[in-house]
């Protein structure tokens, strides 16, 4: 049986590093040092980096789904606001990129299962935005909104100016 706290600590350390430097921006040895274990223990839970990154992307997607909730139960415009808050919080609270946005940019360098897990995040967001009731001014397509959010996050982080996120995306409240 897996020791969930150690496994979760490894995933937490990997997420911090991956959201700062991407798929190739961390090693098992660094994660072991972060958690205070031997690198062989990281390999116990995740035999390969691909296994770890796939689990990371799946966990990230599950957490996003849990936070967003059921799109069919929302007031008009609330779905877009909830999705925007995911990205805004990545910037303002975590001071990090969206994990799947960063991995998505690295798609050609990812193992196929990792790329598939990353795609699931984007499909979740697109489906959520498509199903959520639209606000009266909500003619924007889900893909355009998602691109605007990811782009706004990149712009704000690249120029170290969180206000650019709101300017680029129309957040808060989208």
C-alpha positions in Angstrom: 0.0 0.0 0.0 1.3 3.4 -0.9 2.2 5.8 1.9 0.0 8.7 0.7 1.8 11.4 2.7 5.2 10.7 1.1 3.7 10.3 -2.3 1.8 13.6 -1.9 4.9 15.3 -0.6 6.8 14.2 -3.8 3.9 15.4 -6.0 3.8 18.7 -4.1 7.6 19.2 -4.6 7.4 18.2 -8.2 4.5 20.6 -8.9 6.4 23.5 -7.4 9.4 22.8 -9.5 7.5 21.9 -12.7 5.3 25.0 -12.5 8.5 27.1 -12.2 10.7 25.4 -14.7 8.7 22.8 -16.8 9.1 19.1 -17.3 12.8 19.2 -17.7 13.3 21.7 -14.8 13.6 19.2 -12.0 15.3 15.8 -11.2 14.4 13.0 -8.9 17.4 13.9 -6.8 16.1 17.4 -6.3 12.7 16.1 -5.3 14.2 13.7 -2.9 16.2 16.6 -1.3 13.0 18.7 -1.1 11.1 16.0 0.7 14.0 14.7 2.8 14.1 11.2 1.4 16.4 9.2 -0.9 16.0 9.4 -4.6 15.3 5.7 -4.7 12.2 6.4 -2.6 11.0 8.8 -5.4 11.5 6.0 -7.9 9.5 3.6 -5.6 6.4 5.7 -6.1 7.2 6.9 -9.6 9.5 4.5 -11.6 10.0 7.1 -14.3 9.8 10.9 -14.7 7.0 10.3 -17.2 5.0 8.4 -14.5 5.5 11.2 -12.1 4.5 13.9 -14.6 1.5 12.0 -15.7 0.3 11.7 -12.1 1.0 15.3 -11.6 -1.0 16.4 -14.5 -3.9 14.1 -13.5 -3.9 15.5 -10.0 -3.8 19.0 -11.2 -6.8 18.3 -13.5 -8.7 16.6 -10.6 -8.1 19.6 -8.3 -9.3 22.0 -11.0 -12.4 19.9 -11.5 -13.1 19.8 -7.8 -12.6 23.5 -7.4 -14.8 24.4 -10.4 -17.7 22.2 -9.4 -20.7 21.3 -11.5 -21.1 23.8 -14.4 -24.8 23.0 -14.7 -25.5 24.4 -11.2 -24.1 27.9 -11.9 -25.6 31.3 -12.5 -24.9 32.8 -15.9 -21.3 34.0 -16.1 -20.2 32.2 -12.9 -18.4 29.5 -14.9 -16.2 31.9 -16.7 -15.4 33.7 -13.5 -14.5 30.4 -11.7 -12.2 29.4 -14.6 -10.6 32.9 -14.6 -10.0 32.6 -10.8 -8.0 29.4 -11.3 -5.6 31.3 -13.5 -5.6 34.5 -11.5 -4.8 32.5 -8.3 -2.0 30.7 -10.1 -0.5 34.2 -10.6 -1.4 36.0 -7.5 -1.4 33.3 -4.8 1.0 30.7 -6.2 3.2 33.0 -8.3 3.5 30.2 -10.8 2.4 29.2 -14.3 -0.5 26.9 -14.9 1.1 23.4 -14.8 -0.7 22.1 -17.8 -0.1 25.3 -19.8 3.6 24.9 -19.2 3.6 21.2 -20.0 1.3 21.9 -23.0 4.0 24.2 -24.4 6.5 21.4 -24.1 4.2 18.8 -25.7 6.6 17.5 -28.2 9.2 16.8 -25.5 6.7 14.9 -23.2 6.1 11.2 -23.1 2.8 10.4 -24.8 0.9 9.5 -21.5 1.9 12.9 -20.0 0.8 14.8 -23.2 -2.5 12.9 -23.0 -3.0 13.8 -19.3 -2.2 17.4 -20.1 -4.8 17.4 -22.9 -7.4 16.2 -20.4 -6.9 19.4 -18.4 -7.6 21.5 -21.5 -10.6 19.4 -22.5 -12.0 19.7 -19.0 -11.8 23.5 -19.1 -13.2 23.7 -22.6 -16.1 21.4 -21.7 -16.8 23.3 -18.5 -16.9 26.6 -20.2 -19.1 25.2 -22.9 -21.6 23.7 -20.4 -21.7 26.6 -17.9 -24.5 29.1 -18.5 -23.2 32.2 -20.4 -23.6 35.7 -19.2 -25.6 38.1 -21.4 -22.3 39.3 -23.0 -20.8 35.8 -23.1 -20.4 35.3 -26.8 -16.7 34.4 -26.5 -15.9 30.8 -27.5 -14.4 28.6 -24.8 -11.1 28.1 -26.7 -10.7 31.9 -27.1 -11.2 32.4 -23.4 -8.8 29.7 -22.4 -6.2 31.1 -24.7 -6.7 34.5 -23.3 -6.3 33.2 -19.8 -3.1 31.2 -20.5 -1.7 34.2 -22.5 -2.6 36.7 -19.8 -0.8 34.5 -17.3 2.3 34.3 -19.5 2.3 38.0 -20.2 1.9 38.9 -16.5 4.7 36.5 -15.4 7.1 37.5 -18.2 6.8 41.2 -17.5 6.5 40.7 -13.7 3.3 42.7 -13.6 0.2 41.0 -12.2 -2.0 43.9 -13.4 -1.4 42.8 -17.0 -3.3 39.6 -16.3 -6.5 41.6 -15.5 -5.8 43.9 -18.4 -5.4 41.1 -20.9 -8.3 39.0 -19.6 -10.8 41.4 -18.3 -10.5 39.6 -14.9 -11.8 39.6 -12.2 -15.2 38.5 -13.2 -14.1 38.0 -16.8 
